């Protein structure tokens, strides 16, 4: 990336937010005896980076959400059925492995235990 005016680039507001968001890490690394309560304000600035990332990736997020919406419209019932089958199969496998290996009395099943 070629920058004509380095100072102008450094002092752009979003670049300052990036600097302030990583600054507490380096301050704690070089000054370990400094109380961490003094860096709380700078840690809050990290949330500003999330806003920046949302702005940078908004086009990609829109494309992905449209693709997922279209896929759900076309294959939604099939995806739901597959998830249901996976849950039942995984639950059965876990039950088979854990059956007889518990040590908490007379536990046989969840429905019997909830009475």
Order of alpha helices (4+ residues) and beta strands (2+ residues): alpha-alpha-alpha-alpha-alpha
